[in-house]
Amino acid sequence: MNRSFATVLILVALLFGSNFTHYAYAQFQPGGVNHPGVWYAGEGLKIDDYFSYKLCFVDYKDCAEFRMDLWISGEKKIGTEEKWIAQVVVYDGNKIVKGDMELGKVAPEPSGGSADLGPYRSAFKSSIVWLSAFATAETGDLTGKGSKKFSAPSWGKIGNIGGDQIRPVAIETIKVIGGTFETIRIEWKSGALDSKVWVVDDFPFPVSASTWTQVSSGVPPQEYRFELLEYKENIASDPFAGIIPTPQKQAQAGCPANYDLVSKKVNTKQFTMLVELKYGPPNPMPGCEIEWFINFKNKFDQEEFINQVHYDIVVVDDEQRPIRSIAQEEGRQKFFTTSGQVHRYTLVEEEPGTAHYVIWIYGTNPEQIVPPSNELDFLLLDIPIGEAGQTPTTPTTPTTPTTPTTPTTPTLPGNGGGCLIATATYGSELAPQVQFLREIRDNTVLGTQSGASFMTAFNAFYYSFSPTVADLERQNPIFKEAVKAAITPLISTLSILNYVDINSEAEILGYGIGIILLNIGMYFVAPVIVIYKIKKYLLK
């Protein structure tokens, strides 16, 4: 009997393959940790509690990160249901949104509040309090799902077919910006990746999370991610008094609330895709917002959206040198859209006149995978920046960026001098190789005192000859290709710094010296050995 049953299981596994294996894993993988007590979303929440989180959610700008601060200011009763009143301020890039939310006491899911907070309220519900779908309080006659024991093998199951169990799996001490906590890690499978949420006993909300969407194949995109920035108790007075939300500031500045949209449908420079966009108002004013609707479409089939697009919105000067990266202003290297459909707002910082906006396209790939450099493309759009009361004018036709003919030092907000030779070699300040060099400089080397000292000395040497080399590259394509061949190994060795954690002066010195020695070996020792071997062979 047992042998027959085992045979059937083997046949089923052979027939259904990995899907059956994953389903069995999802059904029978046990959890539970050796920690007393229970937890539910909202446990211990009280008036005058203050929380600050940074978070993102896949359905809001494809997990674009923002900060949400909330203060429990009071409570109210609606019928038989009791609710918390939370005052909220959201910092979304350059935008500040202020309002209130109503949070249930059984499950702290927002069910009402200020209209301006709509998308942020949805993100809060689907991330920070998502576990309320499995663990809730029980208050009077209102009964939820109940609290969950940390020792329980499972807290519930993801609703889709073959969905994994939500399980407490480990006791971990973790450090977040808001402090160090002893946590219980809650975990479940999302395709090939583990989704994780860290909760603290007797603390209302999880302190950290990183989860992934449920997909049947491929690399799953991030579903939500958050981290506690700050927690305070007994905040008796409104911590948000005096904060003026952006919509109020813009209304005071005379920014239009209603406006027409300018529509364009244009092929990108390299004809890799069709960009269908709308923006408004037609003459945005400094200090006001531009509303963008951008659709990336198949150039051969205008009904088909292109998925998994890495892109940015960049402002360039008259010589096509980048002045602003909207992605970097929001704390990201680039934007990403799963669907190929974008709706976002950008703040106008340009003076009245013509501003050059670029829809810069890095290419297509899953969010965690950098697109190949041969997919780089762009669309340049000239937008007239107006003044209050100005009559709208017709925007100019998109033009093609030209290569600067004189050596310059392009900069981006917050960065030091530009990589002149790499920019001339790869044709643009926005090329991935140039951005990679900038990221290594700004995020790794300049993060330590010894690294900053090295860059000071290096810049004095580098800028003594790099303008001349960059100018020669622009004048001589053969020389440009030779420089590209020469610096490619150097860039490859610097990529080592992407795979190591550097947290001290000693580590940056160690890795720096190692990379320098590696390059000396490639550029000097190896050629000498090769020349010596060839000479020795010829003398025989």
Phi, psi and omega in degrees: 000308180298321180294321178295318180296319179296321179298319179298317179299318180296318179296319178297317180297321179292323181288318187258350172062220188294333179298318178293319180299315180295321180297317179295320178300314183297327184279326193243357180290116184276161176227203181105135179233161182275075179217126182288161173097179183228171178211150170210157180296125182096003182299125177081003180294140183208164178299143179078010170283142180232132180229147172227127180231150161253137185206165172213156180218139189302326183277359174245103179053038177052049176069041171284129189283142173216169179250136179233121175251133177223144182230124180282105187265342182180195179213161179209164179236127178242107187065240177261358185262133176261141183225152170272148172252122181245125171276136190227139169231130179246133175249104186243093186063237178270005186255137176244126178240135185229141179179204179221159177228150172257124182247131178294151178272334175286309174228124187283046178274133181292131181234006179184173179138196185295138182297325182298336182272004186314302182293329180284326176297318178296319179295319178299315181296322186269006180226284187298323181250021181300327181291352175293347173291346183236333186224113182227169175278170172235116186234112177057231181279349180270112184247125176263212180278348179088162178289162183238139179282141176292336180275355182292141179293337180204146174259356183148188186224139174303139191289337185285163182298130182076010181296149185278164175281143173273115192230136165288125187238340184198153170259122185225141170265117182238153178247122174241176181300327182280359178140184178251132187226145168272118188237165168248124181275123176260136191216151171204163182273137172234088187067236181270357185250156177264125172271136188224139174227134182252117181248156180240131179303134179067018177244135192298319185235155173302154181264345180197155177198152171211108185233164186230151181288155178278117178230154181276337179202165178079188182272119181288140175284160177297132177271307171207158181209135176207164180208137177288126178264326183196146174220133177223149175250162171058041174272095189282331181253155185300113180286351183256006178298134179092348177278121181260120180292154182302316179304323179291317178299318182291324176296320178294329181277355179087018178293136183290139176271330179237136183200162175277159177253139173273128182251137177217149175224106191224141171286147176289167185306316183268007179059033178279336180198167175259132177252120178253113186226153172226142176215158178194158003287167182299325178238076181297149183255151175305135181088352177255178184253151166256130175264127183246138166236113184236126176241125175265121188230159176293128183293339180265340181221099187286357174269349185259122176278146175268127185266163173055056182263128171266127185207175174209161170247120188235143172255131181240161178272188184295340178259016176068026175267134183298135175252318182222142167243117181295324178298315180294326177295335177265011177082021181236156176283326178199167176266164179215136174233125179289318188271345186083010180237128187234135170224113181209168180241144174231145181273134179279121176246357183278154177281162177307141185137204179259124176254139181260107178259139179239126167273102186264124185248117178280333182135193182237139177180163171305156190303324184277356184246124181290130178296153177295148186294338181285358177265000180302135179202170183201167173220125181260134183227123177269123182241126178285121177270121187256188176236162180304129177086359182285143177285130182302143176242166181277126179298151180285162179290141178305141181240175181258128179299144177250153180280130178302139182264350178241147181298134178222170177242086182293147178226157171241158182307127175084358183255164175275207182296164184276166177268087191297313183294314180296322179297315178293324182292314186261002168088352182199146172297339182264001177300144184301327179294321180290317179296324178298314179298320180295318180296318178299316180297308188284320188267339184244299187294312183286357179282354179232159181293318180293324177295318178296320178296319178298316182295325178298313179292319181296318181298320178300322178284314187296314184283359175282339182229341187297323177300322179294315180297315180298321179294319178296324178298319181291331182273336187228102181300326180293316178298322179299316179293326179294319178296320179299316178296327183285322186268350180299315177299323179298314179297322179298319180291327179293337180295345176303325183294344177285344187249013179230153176263122180246111185235008182207166177297321182297321182291318179294324177294317181297309180293323179297313179296320179298317180291321177299314178297322179297319180288324174300319178297317182288315189273336185238305185295311182300313178298322179298317180296316180298314180298319179297317181295317180296316180297318180295321180294319182291333181281347181290000000 
